[in-house]
Amino acid sequence: MLDQLQRIVVTGGAGVVGAHLTDKLLERGDEVICVDNYYTGSKRNILHHLDNPMYEMMRHDVTFPLYIEADRIFHLACPAAPIHYQHDPVQTLKTSVHGSINMLGLAKRLGIRILQASTSEVYGDPNVHPQEESYWGNVNPIGIRSCYDEGKRAAETLFFDYHRQHGLEIKVARIFNTFGPRMHVNDGRGVSNFIIQALRGEPITIFGEGLQTRSFCYVDDLVNGLIALMDSPADVTGPINLGNPHELTIRELAESIIDMTGSGSKLTFEDLPQDDPMQRRPNIDKARDLLSWQPTVSFEEGVRKTIDYFDAHLSGNQHPTKPVGHA
C-alpha cells in the first residue's frame, strides 16, 4: 500500500484487465485516468465509475502522443484476442510499438514509473516447458500472429532500452491466459467462447484435437500481481511471469465448462490455426520470490463466476460467436 494518493494512468482501461485493475486502484484510494480508444474495450466495463470524482475517462489512441500529468502508468493498451488483433494487424503492431514509444516518452517527461503488460506470447510455440523468464522464445516473425507476438517483444525491447539509456523506472509483466467477468462477448478465445457456446447449447468448437494446453488465471489474481509488481522495489524490473500454473488441455477445458453449465453441447473439431502454441504454463518462481504473489482463485471458482457473468449478460443476445483459436 502506498503512503499517499497517486494519479495513475491505465491505458486500455476499458478492457477486462484494465477495468478490474481500475476497480482495485480506486478501492485503495488512488485517482485513475482511463485511456482507451474502445477498439476492444467497452464503456460498460467502467460505467459504474463515471460519477466518481477520482475517476476520469479519456477516449484516446495511444499511437498518438498523450500530454497529461500523472504519477504512474499501467500500459495495457493492445487487443489481446486473435480475432481482434488479426482484424487489423498493422494497427496492432503500431499499438505495441508506437503506443509504447508514446507512453515511455510520457513517463520519461514526467520522471515516473511505467508498467508494460507484456504476454506469454513472447515465448511463441515454446520448446521449453514450463516457460521461465530466461527463455527467449520460439516465435514466427512473419506469421498471422506475429503482429501481436512480435509487437509485444518489440515493446519489451523499448522498455528495457529506455531503462538503460534514460534511467526510466520500468516494470514488465508477462501475462498468461487471463479470464473473468467483463470479457468481450465475441472475444473468441477458449474460456469465453466455450462458456457462450455451452450456455446457448451450441456445439463447442475445438481446434486441432484439443490436446494443446493452456494455463488460465482469474482476472482478480492477475490484477493483484500487476499491482504487486508496480509497487515493488525499483530494481525489480522484470520481466516477471504472471499466470496460474494449473495447466489443462483445451479439450479438458471444454468438458469442464459443459459440466459446470449443465449444457447439452457436443464437441466439434476444426483445423488448428497457424502457429497456435501447443503448450503453455508459467514458471512463477520469480513472482513468488520477488512479489510474494501467487494465484489464490481456483480454476473452478473463477469459471463459475465467469459463467454467472455471461449467463446474465447474454439475455436476449443470440448473435453467433466466431471462434479463431485458443490463444
Secondary structure, DSSP 8 states (H G I E B T S, - for coil): --SS--EEEEETTTSHHHHHHHHHHHHTT-EEEEEE--SS--GGGTGGGTT-TTEEEEE--TTS------SEEEE--S--SHHHHTTSHHHHHHHHHHHHHHHHHHHHHHT-EEEEEEEGGGGBS-SSSSB-TT---B--TTSTTHHHHHHHHHHHHHHHHHHHHH---EEEEEE--EE-TT--TT--SHHHHHHHHHHHT--EEEETTS--EEE-EEHHHHHHHHHHHHTS-TT----EEES---EEEHHHHHHHHHHHHT----EEEE---TT--S---B--HHHHHHH-----S-HHHHHHHHHHHHHHHTTT-----------
